[in-house]
């Protein structure tokens, strides 16, 4: 699995119109930017600036006008859906087929490799999601005062982008120290990946850091997020490789998936009091994280939340956690210890799979299910399965080469397929009388194994079918 993907970091403003300093940091631990003053437009009531665009729906098939594909809309205007030309500075028409151009659609100019700059004509009111994404040479864009709505990061994957130009009195947008804001929804839309800014202080009053807003901003070292921010969008800080620390403020109510994924320099994370959930992929491949303190208010750890965190050495999961997603800590190559507190009930599928140095795991008596592949290919040398467990999933301990003995307690009713397969040093496994289901190859390819079993027809048939060595428990007494 390659470690080159993306998703984002955060934004902008210092004093009056300031927020992102353009000084060169002297160290990874350079001081965080100071809190910024509140711009005038953030002091207005939120409802005052909300644009009221007409509802427009396509009423025609795709048409062509020069290098542009477009559709006619229900109000008689047109939306550009695709640019097919190769100009370095394409001239976007203000009309197509006699209709005024009011919209630039989602991905309309995506992957225009030759484009270096573009000016949007007056009259365009809406710019779609990722409208100029993947434009490898694009460095600057000019937006007219007529633009009222901008979708999620219009310049995603356009990694040479430095500048968005808007007028100082633009009614709907603002650019402050390089970052683009939407005034109406108090949203930081985009931060320049190729800009000189190394620090960013988002002003009080901003409510949202947009999806992938800081995507691949490798020059960003420090970010200050005010407590007015309620939403951090999906992939907001993906691939901000020099970001070393983040403090999530108490006002945050929602964090999207993969918000800090691939932030390989991130080594400090501070969660607010009352933080309740770590979303899917939040710290995926954050290889600089060595330890993490999960608050005891967290109830959910999402899928792959800490997967591929190569330097994570230990983790304590508080008892408040009720749900642990797929592969939450998988492929953490240096993880050695995991301590799960009373209250955790289900170990998610692939939870610790492929953590080769994981030697010690403490499971509480509240765990009822060990998920599929939960400890697959780990370095476990011993495991105490709590009496609360009722099911052990498929491949749960597959290829645990250091495991020598295991006692499966009374109360376990099912062991999944290949659950202990290829545990080459497993010598003893004690099975309970409560077992009513044993999957195929559950103990296959364990050449040193002798099973200790009760007088139970289901278990006896399983052993005979698999030609497994066994002794009866009462014979050992």
TORKOL-4160 file (C-alpha; in steps of 0.2 Angstrom, whole numbers, padded with zeros to 4 digits, m for minus):
477
<pt num="1" X="0000" Y="0000" Z="0000"/>
<pt num="2" X="0008" Y="0016" Z="m0005"/>
<pt num="3" X="0010" Y="0031" Z="0006"/>
<pt num="4" X="0007" Y="0045" Z="m0006"/>
<pt num="5" X="m0011" Y="0051" Z="m0005"/>
<pt num="6" X="m0019" Y="0066" Z="0002"/>
<pt num="7" X="m0030" Y="0075" Z="0012"/>
<pt num="8" X="m0026" Y="0093" Z="0021"/>
<pt num="9" X="m0022" Y="0106" Z="0035"/>
<pt num="10" X="m0029" Y="0122" Z="0042"/>
<pt num="11" X="m0030" Y="0141" Z="0039"/>
<pt num="12" X="m0027" Y="0159" Z="0040"/>
<pt num="13" X="m0026" Y="0177" Z="0047"/>
<pt num="14" X="m0016" Y="0186" Z="0061"/>
<pt num="15" X="m0019" Y="0205" Z="0064"/>
<pt num="16" X="m0033" Y="0215" Z="0056"/>
<pt num="17" X="m0030" Y="0207" Z="0039"/>
<pt num="18" X="m0016" Y="0195" Z="0045"/>
<pt num="19" X="m0016" Y="0177" Z="0049"/>
<pt num="20" X="m0003" Y="0167" Z="0040"/>
<pt num="21" X="0015" Y="0173" Z="0042"/>
<pt num="22" X="0027" Y="0170" Z="0028"/>
<pt num="23" X="0043" Y="0169" Z="0038"/>
<pt num="24" X="0054" Y="0154" Z="0037"/>
<pt num="25" X="0054" Y="0143" Z="0052"/>
<pt num="26" X="0070" Y="0139" Z="0061"/>
<pt num="27" X="0064" Y="0122" Z="0068"/>
<pt num="28" X="0050" Y="0110" Z="0068"/>
<pt num="29" X="0044" Y="0117" Z="0084"/>
<pt num="30" X="0044" Y="0135" Z="0079"/>
<pt num="31" X="0031" Y="0145" Z="0089"/>
<pt num="32" X="0013" Y="0144" Z="0085"/>
<pt num="33" X="0005" Y="0160" Z="0076"/>
<pt num="34" X="m0003" Y="0172" Z="0087"/>
<pt num="35" X="m0022" Y="0173" Z="0087"/>
<pt num="36" X="m0028" Y="0185" Z="0073"/>
<pt num="37" X="m0040" Y="0200" Z="0074"/>
<pt num="38" X="m0057" Y="0198" Z="0068"/>
<pt num="39" X="m0060" Y="0206" Z="0050"/>
<pt num="40" X="m0075" Y="0217" Z="0048"/>
<pt num="41" X="m0084" Y="0205" Z="0038"/>
<pt num="42" X="m0084" Y="0192" Z="0052"/>
<pt num="43" X="m0092" Y="0205" Z="0063"/>
<pt num="44" X="m0107" Y="0206" Z="0053"/>
<pt num="45" X="m0122" Y="0195" Z="0056"/>
<pt num="46" X="m0121" Y="0178" Z="0048"/>
<pt num="47" X="m0137" Y="0179" Z="0039"/>
<pt num="48" X="m0133" Y="0196" Z="0031"/>
<pt num="49" X="m0121" Y="0190" Z="0018"/>
<pt num="50" X="m0129" Y="0174" Z="0013"/>
<pt num="51" X="m0132" Y="0174" Z="m0006"/>
<pt num="52" X="m0149" Y="0169" Z="m0013"/>
<pt num="53" X="m0145" Y="0161" Z="m0030"/>
<pt num="54" X="m0159" Y="0155" Z="m0041"/>
<pt num="55" X="m0162" Y="0136" Z="m0041"/>
<pt num="56" X="m0155" Y="0131" Z="m0058"/>
<pt num="57" X="m0157" Y="0113" Z="m0066"/>
<pt num="58" X="m0150" Y="0107" Z="m0083"/>
<pt num="59" X="m0163" Y="0108" Z="m0097"/>
<pt num="60" X="m0152" Y="0102" Z="m0111"/>
<pt num="61" X="m0140" Y="0089" Z="m0117"/>
<pt num="62" X="m0122" Y="0093" Z="m0117"/>
<pt num="63" X="m0118" Y="0106" Z="m0131"/>
<pt num="64" X="m0101" Y="0112" Z="m0138"/>
<pt num="65" X="m0095" Y="0130" Z="m0140"/>
<pt num="66" X="m0077" Y="0131" Z="m0146"/>
<pt num="67" X="m0066" Y="0123" Z="m0133"/>
<pt num="68" X="m0080" Y="0122" Z="m0120"/>
<pt num="69" X="m0094" Y="0110" Z="m0116"/>
<pt num="70" X="m0109" Y="0117" Z="m0108"/>
<pt num="71" X="m0127" Y="0114" Z="m0103"/>
<pt num="72" X="m0142" Y="0126" Z="m0103"/>
<pt num="73" X="m0150" Y="0129" Z="m0087"/>
<pt num="74" X="m0168" Y="0131" Z="m0082"/>
<pt num="75" X="m0167" Y="0150" Z="m0080"/>
<pt num="76" X="m0160" Y="0152" Z="m0097"/>
<pt num="77" X="m0142" Y="0153" Z="m0092"/>
<pt num="78" X="m0127" Y="0141" Z="m0096"/>
<pt num="79" X="m0115" Y="0131" Z="m0085"/>
<pt num="80" X="m0098" Y="0126" Z="m0092"/>
<pt num="81" X="m0096" Y="0107" Z="m0089"/>
<pt num="82" X="m0079" Y="0104" Z="m0097"/>
<pt num="83" X="m0064" Y="0113" Z="m0105"/>
<pt num="84" X="m0056" Y="0104" Z="m0120"/>
<pt num="85" X="m0043" Y="0116" Z="m0125"/>
<pt num="86" X="m0025" Y="0118" Z="m0121"/>
<pt num="87" X="m0022" Y="0136" Z="m0119"/>
<pt num="88" X="m0010" Y="0142" Z="m0105"/>
<pt num="89" X="m0022" Y="0156" Z="m0101"/>
<pt num="90" X="m0039" Y="0151" Z="m0108"/>
<pt num="91" X="m0052" Y="0165" Z="m0112"/>
<pt num="92" X="m0068" Y="0159" Z="m0103"/>
<pt num="93" X="m0083" Y="0167" Z="m0113"/>
<pt num="94" X="m0096" Y="0176" Z="m0104"/>
<pt num="95" X="m0110" Y="0168" Z="m0115"/>
<pt num="96" X="m0112" Y="0152" Z="m0124"/>
<pt num="97" X="m0125" Y="0148" Z="m0137"/>
<pt num="98" X="m0132" Y="0165" Z="m0133"/>
<pt num="99" X="m0134" Y="0161" Z="m0115"/>
<pt num="100" X="m0125" Y="0170" Z="m0101"/>
<pt num="101" X="m0113" Y="0159" Z="m0092"/>
<pt num="102" X="m0117" Y="0158" Z="m0073"/>
<pt num="103" X="m0109" Y="0142" Z="m0067"/>
<pt num="104" X="m0093" Y="0133" Z="m0069"/>
<pt num="105" X="m0097" Y="0115" Z="m0065"/>
<pt num="106" X="m0088" Y="0102" Z="m0054"/>
<pt num="107" X="m0071" Y="0097" Z="m0061"/>
<pt num="108" X="m0075" Y="0108" Z="m0077"/>
<pt num="109" X="m0056" Y="0112" Z="m0079"/>
<pt num="110" X="m0049" Y="0097" Z="m0070"/>
<pt num="111" X="m0032" Y="0090" Z="m0077"/>
<pt num="112" X="m0029" Y="0105" Z="m0089"/>
<pt num="113" X="m0010" Y="0102" Z="m0089"/>
<pt num="114" X="m0006" Y="0117" Z="m0100"/>
<pt num="115" X="m0016" Y="0130" Z="m0090"/>
<pt num="116" X="m0005" Y="0143" Z="m0080"/>
<pt num="117" X="m0018" Y="0156" Z="m0075"/>
<pt num="118" X="m0036" Y="0160" Z="m0078"/>
<pt num="119" X="m0048" Y="0174" Z="m0076"/>
<pt num="120" X="m0066" Y="0170" Z="m0073"/>
<pt num="121" X="m0078" Y="0183" Z="m0082"/>
<pt num="122" X="m0090" Y="0194" Z="m0073"/>
<pt num="123" X="m0107" Y="0186" Z="m0072"/>
<pt num="124" X="m0101" Y="0169" Z="m0066"/>
<pt num="125" X="m0110" Y="0166" Z="m0049"/>
<pt num="126" X="m0105" Y="0148" Z="m0044"/>
<pt num="127" X="m0089" Y="0138" Z="m0045"/>
<pt num="128" X="m0091" Y="0119" Z="m0042"/>
<pt num="129" X="m0082" Y="0107" Z="m0032"/>
<pt num="130" X="m0064" Y="0104" Z="m0038"/>
<pt num="131" X="m0067" Y="0114" Z="m0053"/>
<pt num="132" X="m0049" Y="0117" Z="m0057"/>
<pt num="133" X="m0042" Y="0102" Z="m0049"/>
<pt num="134" X="m0026" Y="0093" Z="m0055"/>
<pt num="135" X="m0020" Y="0108" Z="m0066"/>
<pt num="136" X="m0001" Y="0104" Z="m0064"/>
<pt num="137" X="0005" Y="0121" Z="m0070"/>
<pt num="138" X="m0009" Y="0133" Z="m0063"/>
<pt num="139" X="m0002" Y="0146" Z="m0052"/>
<pt num="140" X="m0015" Y="0160" Z="m0051"/>
<pt num="141" X="m0034" Y="0163" Z="m0053"/>
<pt num="142" X="m0044" Y="0179" Z="m0053"/>
<pt num="143" X="m0062" Y="0178" Z="m0047"/>
<pt num="144" X="m0075" Y="0192" Z="m0051"/>
<pt num="145" X="m0087" Y="0200" Z="m0039"/>
<pt num="146" X="m0101" Y="0191" Z="m0046"/>
<pt num="147" X="m0095" Y="0174" Z="m0039"/>
<pt num="148" X="m0106" Y="0170" Z="m0023"/>
<pt num="149" X="m0104" Y="0152" Z="m0021"/>
<pt num="150" X="m0087" Y="0142" Z="m0021"/>
<pt num="151" X="m0088" Y="0123" Z="m0019"/>
<pt num="152" X="m0075" Y="0112" Z="m0009"/>
<pt num="153" X="m0057" Y="0116" Z="m0014"/>
<pt num="154" X="m0059" Y="0121" Z="m0032"/>
<pt num="155" X="m0040" Y="0119" Z="m0034"/>
<pt num="156" X="m0037" Y="0102" Z="m0026"/>
<pt num="157" X="m0021" Y="0093" Z="m0033"/>
<pt num="158" X="m0016" Y="0109" Z="m0042"/>
<pt num="159" X="0000" Y="0110" Z="m0031"/>
<pt num="160" X="0008" Y="0125" Z="m0039"/>
<pt num="161" X="m0006" Y="0136" Z="m0035"/>
<pt num="162" X="0000" Y="0152" Z="m0026"/>
<pt num="163" X="m0013" Y="0165" Z="m0028"/>
<pt num="164" X="m0032" Y="0168" Z="m0029"/>
<pt num="165" X="m0036" Y="0186" Z="m0034"/>
<pt num="166" X="m0053" Y="0194" Z="m0028"/>
<pt num="167" X="m0057" Y="0213" Z="m0025"/>
<pt num="168" X="m0055" Y="0220" Z="m0008"/>
<pt num="169" X="m0074" Y="0224" Z="m0007"/>
<pt num="170" X="m0079" Y="0207" Z="m0014"/>
<pt num="171" X="m0097" Y="0204" Z="m0007"/>
<pt num="172" X="m0095" Y="0185" Z="m0005"/>
<pt num="173" X="m0076" Y="0181" Z="m0004"/>
<pt num="174" X="m0061" Y="0186" Z="0004"/>
<pt num="175" X="m0042" Y="0182" Z="0002"/>
<pt num="176" X="m0032" Y="0185" Z="0018"/>
<pt num="177" X="m0013" Y="0181" Z="0018"/>
<pt num="178" X="m0016" Y="0170" Z="0003"/>
<pt num="179" X="m0031" Y="0160" Z="0010"/>
<pt num="180" X="m0048" Y="0160" Z="0001"/>
<pt num="181" X="m0063" Y="0162" Z="0013"/>
<pt num="182" X="m0082" Y="0161" Z="0009"/>
<pt num="183" X="m0090" Y="0175" Z="0019"/>
<pt num="184" X="m0108" Y="0168" Z="0019"/>
<pt num="185" X="m0104" Y="0152" Z="0028"/>
<pt num="186" X="m0088" Y="0158" Z="0037"/>
<pt num="187" X="m0078" Y="0144" Z="0028"/>
<pt num="188" X="m0060" Y="0143" Z="0024"/>
<pt num="189" X="m0060" Y="0136" Z="0007"/>
<pt num="190" X="m0042" Y="0135" Z="0001"/>
<pt num="191" X="m0024" Y="0138" Z="0007"/>
<pt num="192" X="m0010" Y="0140" Z="m0006"/>
<pt num="193" X="0000" Y="0124" Z="m0007"/>
<pt num="194" X="0014" Y="0133" Z="m0016"/>
<pt num="195" X="0013" Y="0149" Z="m0006"/>
<pt num="196" X="0027" Y="0156" Z="0006"/>
<pt num="197" X="0016" Y="0155" Z="0021"/>
<pt num="198" X="0023" Y="0143" Z="0035"/>
<pt num="199" X="0011" Y="0149" Z="0049"/>
<pt num="200" X="m0008" Y="0151" Z="0049"/>
<pt num="201" X="m0019" Y="0158" Z="0063"/>
<pt num="202" X="m0038" Y="0157" Z="0058"/>
<pt num="203" X="m0048" Y="0172" Z="0064"/>
<pt num="204" X="m0061" Y="0170" Z="0077"/>
<pt num="205" X="m0078" Y="0169" Z="0069"/>
<pt num="206" X="m0073" Y="0156" Z="0056"/>
<pt num="207" X="m0085" Y="0141" Z="0058"/>
<pt num="208" X="m0078" Y="0129" Z="0045"/>
<pt num="209" X="m0062" Y="0123" Z="0038"/>
<pt num="210" X="m0067" Y="0116" Z="0021"/>
<pt num="211" X="m0064" Y="0099" Z="0014"/>
<pt num="212" X="m0046" Y="0097" Z="0008"/>
<pt num="213" X="m0043" Y="0115" Z="0012"/>
<pt num="214" X="m0025" Y="0113" Z="0016"/>
<pt num="215" X="m0022" Y="0098" Z="0005"/>
<pt num="216" X="m0003" Y="0095" Z="0002"/>
<pt num="217" X="0002" Y="0112" Z="0010"/>
<pt num="218" X="0020" Y="0105" Z="0014"/>
<pt num="219" X="0026" Y="0123" Z="0019"/>
<pt num="220" X="0014" Y="0124" Z="0034"/>
<pt num="221" X="0022" Y="0122" Z="0050"/>
<pt num="222" X="0010" Y="0129" Z="0063"/>
<pt num="223" X="m0009" Y="0131" Z="0064"/>
<pt num="224" X="m0020" Y="0140" Z="0076"/>
<pt num="225" X="m0038" Y="0135" Z="0076"/>
<pt num="226" X="m0050" Y="0147" Z="0085"/>
<pt num="227" X="m0064" Y="0140" Z="0096"/>
<pt num="228" X="m0077" Y="0147" Z="0084"/>
<pt num="229" X="m0073" Y="0133" Z="0072"/>
<pt num="230" X="m0086" Y="0119" Z="0073"/>
<pt num="231" X="m0082" Y="0109" Z="0057"/>
<pt num="232" X="m0065" Y="0102" Z="0051"/>
<pt num="233" X="m0069" Y="0095" Z="0034"/>
<pt num="234" X="m0063" Y="0078" Z="0027"/>
<pt num="235" X="m0045" Y="0078" Z="0022"/>
<pt num="236" X="m0043" Y="0096" Z="0028"/>
<pt num="237" X="m0025" Y="0094" Z="0032"/>
<pt num="238" X="m0020" Y="0079" Z="0022"/>
<pt num="239" X="m0002" Y="0078" Z="0017"/>
<pt num="240" X="0004" Y="0093" Z="0028"/>
<pt num="241" X="0020" Y="0084" Z="0031"/>
<pt num="242" X="0029" Y="0098" Z="0041"/>
<pt num="243" X="0014" Y="0101" Z="0053"/>
<pt num="244" X="0021" Y="0096" Z="0070"/>
<pt num="245" X="0006" Y="0099" Z="0082"/>
<pt num="246" X="m0012" Y="0103" Z="0082"/>
<pt num="247" X="m0024" Y="0109" Z="0096"/>
<pt num="248" X="m0042" Y="0105" Z="0092"/>
<pt num="249" X="m0053" Y="0118" Z="0101"/>
<pt num="250" X="m0068" Y="0114" Z="0111"/>
<pt num="251" X="m0080" Y="0122" Z="0099"/>
<pt num="252" X="m0077" Y="0108" Z="0086"/>
<pt num="253" X="m0092" Y="0098" Z="0084"/>
<pt num="254" X="m0088" Y="0087" Z="0068"/>
<pt num="255" X="m0072" Y="0082" Z="0060"/>
<pt num="256" X="m0072" Y="0073" Z="0043"/>
<pt num="257" X="m0063" Y="0058" Z="0038"/>
<pt num="258" X="m0044" Y="0058" Z="0035"/>
<pt num="259" X="m0043" Y="0076" Z="0042"/>
<pt num="260" X="m0024" Y="0074" Z="0046"/>
<pt num="261" X="m0019" Y="0059" Z="0036"/>
<pt num="262" X="m0002" Y="0058" Z="0029"/>
<pt num="263" X="0004" Y="0072" Z="0041"/>
<pt num="264" X="0021" Y="0063" Z="0043"/>
<pt num="265" X="0028" Y="0076" Z="0055"/>
<pt num="266" X="0014" Y="0077" Z="0067"/>
<pt num="267" X="0019" Y="0072" Z="0084"/>
<pt num="268" X="0008" Y="0082" Z="0096"/>
<pt num="269" X="m0011" Y="0081" Z="0096"/>
<pt num="270" X="m0022" Y="0090" Z="0110"/>
<pt num="271" X="m0040" Y="0085" Z="0111"/>
<pt num="272" X="m0053" Y="0096" Z="0119"/>
<pt num="273" X="m0063" Y="0091" Z="0135"/>
<pt num="274" X="m0078" Y="0081" Z="0130"/>
<pt num="275" X="m0071" Y="0075" Z="0113"/>
<pt num="276" X="m0082" Y="0061" Z="0108"/>
<pt num="277" X="m0076" Y="0052" Z="0092"/>
<pt num="278" X="m0060" Y="0050" Z="0082"/>
<pt num="279" X="m0066" Y="0049" Z="0064"/>
<pt num="280" X="m0061" Y="0036" Z="0050"/>
<pt num="281" X="m0043" Y="0039" Z="0044"/>
<pt num="282" X="m0040" Y="0054" Z="0055"/>
<pt num="283" X="m0022" Y="0050" Z="0058"/>
<pt num="284" X="m0019" Y="0038" Z="0044"/>
<pt num="285" X="0000" Y="0036" Z="0040"/>
<pt num="286" X="0005" Y="0050" Z="0053"/>
<pt num="287" X="0022" Y="0042" Z="0055"/>
<pt num="288" X="0028" Y="0055" Z="0067"/>
<pt num="289" X="0015" Y="0050" Z="0081"/>
<pt num="290" X="0024" Y="0040" Z="0095"/>
<pt num="291" X="0010" Y="0040" Z="0108"/>
<pt num="292" X="m0007" Y="0047" Z="0108"/>
<pt num="293" X="m0019" Y="0050" Z="0123"/>
<pt num="294" X="m0036" Y="0046" Z="0119"/>
<pt num="295" X="m0048" Y="0056" Z="0130"/>
<pt num="296" X="m0060" Y="0046" Z="0141"/>
<pt num="297" X="m0075" Y="0054" Z="0133"/>
<pt num="298" X="m0072" Y="0046" Z="0116"/>
<pt num="299" X="m0085" Y="0033" Z="0112"/>
<pt num="300" X="m0079" Y="0028" Z="0094"/>
<pt num="301" X="m0062" Y="0026" Z="0085"/>
<pt num="302" X="m0065" Y="0025" Z="0067"/>
<pt num="303" X="m0059" Y="0014" Z="0053"/>
<pt num="304" X="m0040" Y="0015" Z="0050"/>
<pt num="305" X="m0040" Y="0030" Z="0062"/>
<pt num="306" X="m0021" Y="0026" Z="0067"/>
<pt num="307" X="m0017" Y="0014" Z="0053"/>
<pt num="308" X="0001" Y="0015" Z="0047"/>
<pt num="309" X="0007" Y="0026" Z="0061"/>
<pt num="310" X="0024" Y="0018" Z="0060"/>
<pt num="311" X="0032" Y="0025" Z="0076"/>
<pt num="312" X="0017" Y="0023" Z="0087"/>
<pt num="313" X="0024" Y="0012" Z="0102"/>
<pt num="314" X="0009" Y="0011" Z="0114"/>
<pt num="315" X="m0009" Y="0015" Z="0115"/>
<pt num="316" X="m0022" Y="0015" Z="0129"/>
<pt num="317" X="m0040" Y="0014" Z="0124"/>
<pt num="318" X="m0052" Y="0021" Z="0137"/>
<pt num="319" X="m0067" Y="0012" Z="0143"/>
<pt num="320" X="m0078" Y="0025" Z="0136"/>
<pt num="321" X="m0075" Y="0018" Z="0119"/>
<pt num="322" X="m0089" Y="0007" Z="0112"/>
<pt num="323" X="m0085" Y="0005" Z="0094"/>
<pt num="324" X="m0068" Y="0002" Z="0086"/>
<pt num="325" X="m0068" Y="0003" Z="0067"/>
<pt num="326" X="m0060" Y="m0008" Z="0054"/>
<pt num="327" X="m0041" Y="m0009" Z="0055"/>
<pt num="328" X="m0040" Y="0005" Z="0068"/>
<pt num="329" X="m0022" Y="0002" Z="0072"/>
<pt num="330" X="m0017" Y="m0010" Z="0059"/>
<pt num="331" X="0001" Y="m0010" Z="0051"/>
<pt num="332" X="0008" Y="0001" Z="0065"/>
<pt num="333" X="0025" Y="m0007" Z="0063"/>
<pt num="334" X="0033" Y="m0002" Z="0080"/>
<pt num="335" X="0017" Y="m0004" Z="0091"/>
<pt num="336" X="0022" Y="m0014" Z="0106"/>
<pt num="337" X="0009" Y="m0013" Z="0119"/>
<pt num="338" X="m0010" Y="m0010" Z="0119"/>
<pt num="339" X="m0020" Y="m0008" Z="0135"/>
<pt num="340" X="m0039" Y="m0008" Z="0133"/>
<pt num="341" X="m0049" Y="m0002" Z="0148"/>
<pt num="342" X="m0065" Y="m0009" Z="0156"/>
<pt num="343" X="m0080" Y="m0005" Z="0145"/>
<pt num="344" X="m0073" Y="m0009" Z="0128"/>
<pt num="345" X="m0085" Y="m0023" Z="0121"/>
<pt num="346" X="m0079" Y="m0027" Z="0103"/>
<pt num="347" X="m0062" Y="m0028" Z="0095"/>
<pt num="348" X="m0065" Y="m0022" Z="0077"/>
<pt num="349" X="m0060" Y="m0032" Z="0062"/>
<pt num="350" X="m0041" Y="m0031" Z="0058"/>
<pt num="351" X="m0039" Y="m0019" Z="0073"/>
<pt num="352" X="m0021" Y="m0023" Z="0077"/>
<pt num="353" X="m0017" Y="m0034" Z="0061"/>
<pt num="354" X="0001" Y="m0033" Z="0055"/>
<pt num="355" X="0008" Y="m0025" Z="0070"/>
<pt num="356" X="0024" Y="m0037" Z="0071"/>
<pt num="357" X="0031" Y="m0030" Z="0087"/>
<pt num="358" X="0015" Y="m0031" Z="0097"/>
<pt num="359" X="0019" Y="m0042" Z="0111"/>
<pt num="360" X="0007" Y="m0037" Z="0125"/>
<pt num="361" X="m0012" Y="m0034" Z="0125"/>
<pt num="362" X="m0023" Y="m0031" Z="0140"/>
<pt num="363" X="m0041" Y="m0036" Z="0136"/>
<pt num="364" X="m0054" Y="m0031" Z="0149"/>
<pt num="365" X="m0068" Y="m0042" Z="0155"/>
<pt num="366" X="m0081" Y="m0032" Z="0145"/>
<pt num="367" X="m0075" Y="m0038" Z="0128"/>
<pt num="368" X="m0087" Y="m0050" Z="0120"/>
<pt num="369" X="m0081" Y="m0051" Z="0102"/>
<pt num="370" X="m0063" Y="m0053" Z="0095"/>
<pt num="371" X="m0066" Y="m0047" Z="0077"/>
<pt num="372" X="m0060" Y="m0055" Z="0061"/>
<pt num="373" X="m0041" Y="m0053" Z="0059"/>
<pt num="374" X="m0040" Y="m0043" Z="0075"/>
<pt num="375" X="m0022" Y="m0049" Z="0079"/>
<pt num="376" X="m0017" Y="m0056" Z="0062"/>
<pt num="377" X="0002" Y="m0057" Z="0060"/>
<pt num="378" X="0006" Y="m0049" Z="0076"/>
<pt num="379" X="0020" Y="m0053" Z="0088"/>
<pt num="380" X="0009" Y="m0059" Z="0102"/>
<pt num="381" X="0018" Y="m0072" Z="0113"/>
<pt num="382" X="0003" Y="m0073" Z="0125"/>
<pt num="383" X="m0015" Y="m0068" Z="0126"/>
<pt num="384" X="m0028" Y="m0069" Z="0140"/>
<pt num="385" X="m0045" Y="m0071" Z="0132"/>
<pt num="386" X="m0058" Y="m0064" Z="0145"/>
<pt num="387" X="m0072" Y="m0075" Z="0151"/>
<pt num="388" X="m0084" Y="m0062" Z="0143"/>
<pt num="389" X="m0079" Y="m0066" Z="0125"/>
<pt num="390" X="m0092" Y="m0076" Z="0115"/>
<pt num="391" X="m0085" Y="m0076" Z="0098"/>
<pt num="392" X="m0067" Y="m0076" Z="0090"/>
<pt num="393" X="m0068" Y="m0071" Z="0072"/>
<pt num="394" X="m0060" Y="m0077" Z="0056"/>
<pt num="395" X="m0041" Y="m0076" Z="0055"/>
<pt num="396" X="m0041" Y="m0068" Z="0072"/>
<pt num="397" X="m0024" Y="m0074" Z="0077"/>
<pt num="398" X="m0018" Y="m0080" Z="0060"/>
<pt num="399" X="0001" Y="m0081" Z="0058"/>
<pt num="400" X="0005" Y="m0076" Z="0076"/>
<pt num="401" X="0021" Y="m0085" Z="0076"/>
<pt num="402" X="0027" Y="m0081" Z="0094"/>
<pt num="403" X="0011" Y="m0088" Z="0102"/>
<pt num="404" X="0014" Y="m0104" Z="0111"/>
<pt num="405" X="m0002" Y="m0107" Z="0122"/>
<pt num="406" X="m0019" Y="m0101" Z="0122"/>
<pt num="407" X="m0034" Y="m0104" Z="0134"/>
<pt num="408" X="m0051" Y="m0101" Z="0126"/>
<pt num="409" X="m0063" Y="m0099" Z="0141"/>
<pt num="410" X="m0080" Y="m0106" Z="0144"/>
<pt num="411" X="m0093" Y="m0095" Z="0136"/>
<pt num="412" X="m0085" Y="m0094" Z="0119"/>
<pt num="413" X="m0097" Y="m0102" Z="0107"/>
<pt num="414" X="m0089" Y="m0099" Z="0090"/>
<pt num="415" X="m0071" Y="m0099" Z="0083"/>
<pt num="416" X="m0070" Y="m0093" Z="0065"/>
<pt num="417" X="m0061" Y="m0100" Z="0050"/>
<pt num="418" X="m0042" Y="m0100" Z="0051"/>
<pt num="419" X="m0043" Y="m0091" Z="0068"/>
<pt num="420" X="m0026" Y="m0099" Z="0074"/>
<pt num="421" X="m0020" Y="m0105" Z="0057"/>
<pt num="422" X="m0001" Y="m0105" Z="0054"/>
<pt num="423" X="0004" Y="m0101" Z="0072"/>
<pt num="424" X="0019" Y="m0111" Z="0070"/>
<pt num="425" X="0025" Y="m0111" Z="0088"/>
<pt num="426" X="0008" Y="m0114" Z="0096"/>
<pt num="427" X="0009" Y="m0130" Z="0107"/>
<pt num="428" X="m0006" Y="m0130" Z="0117"/>
<pt num="429" X="m0024" Y="m0123" Z="0115"/>
<pt num="430" X="m0038" Y="m0127" Z="0128"/>
<pt num="431" X="m0055" Y="m0127" Z="0121"/>
<pt num="432" X="m0071" Y="m0125" Z="0131"/>
<pt num="433" X="m0087" Y="m0136" Z="0131"/>
<pt num="434" X="m0097" Y="m0121" Z="0126"/>
<pt num="435" X="m0090" Y="m0122" Z="0108"/>
<pt num="436" X="m0104" Y="m0126" Z="0096"/>
<pt num="437" X="m0095" Y="m0119" Z="0080"/>
<pt num="438" X="m0077" Y="m0121" Z="0074"/>
<pt num="439" X="m0073" Y="m0114" Z="0057"/>
<pt num="440" X="m0063" Y="m0123" Z="0044"/>
<pt num="441" X="m0044" Y="m0123" Z="0047"/>
<pt num="442" X="m0046" Y="m0115" Z="0063"/>
<pt num="443" X="m0030" Y="m0123" Z="0069"/>
<pt num="444" X="m0022" Y="m0128" Z="0053"/>
<pt num="445" X="m0003" Y="m0128" Z="0050"/>
<pt num="446" X="0001" Y="m0127" Z="0068"/>
<pt num="447" X="0014" Y="m0142" Z="0068"/>
<pt num="448" X="0018" Y="m0141" Z="0087"/>
<pt num="449" X="0000" Y="m0140" Z="0093"/>
<pt num="450" X="m0010" Y="m0152" Z="0104"/>
<pt num="451" X="m0027" Y="m0147" Z="0108"/>
<pt num="452" X="m0035" Y="m0150" Z="0125"/>
<pt num="453" X="m0053" Y="m0153" Z="0123"/>
<pt num="454" X="m0069" Y="m0159" Z="0133"/>
<pt num="455" X="m0080" Y="m0173" Z="0128"/>
<pt num="456" X="m0089" Y="m0163" Z="0115"/>
<pt num="457" X="m0095" Y="m0171" Z="0099"/>
<pt num="458" X="m0094" Y="m0155" Z="0089"/>
<pt num="459" X="m0076" Y="m0153" Z="0095"/>
<pt num="460" X="m0071" Y="m0171" Z="0093"/>
<pt num="461" X="m0078" Y="m0171" Z="0075"/>
<pt num="462" X="m0068" Y="m0156" Z="0071"/>
<pt num="463" X="m0052" Y="m0163" Z="0077"/>
<pt num="464" X="m0055" Y="m0179" Z="0068"/>
<pt num="465" X="m0059" Y="m0170" Z="0052"/>
<pt num="466" X="m0043" Y="m0160" Z="0053"/>
<pt num="467" X="m0032" Y="m0174" Z="0059"/>
<pt num="468" X="m0027" Y="m0163" Z="0074"/>
<pt num="469" X="m0018" Y="m0170" Z="0089"/>
<pt num="470" X="m0028" Y="m0169" Z="0104"/>
<pt num="471" X="m0030" Y="m0175" Z="0122"/>
<pt num="472" X="m0045" Y="m0174" Z="0133"/>
<pt num="473" X="m0045" Y="m0162" Z="0147"/>
<pt num="474" X="m0050" Y="m0175" Z="0160"/>
<pt num="475" X="m0035" Y="m0186" Z="0155"/>
<pt num="476" X="m0023" Y="m0172" Z="0160"/>
<pt num="477" X="m0031" Y="m0170" Z="0177"/>
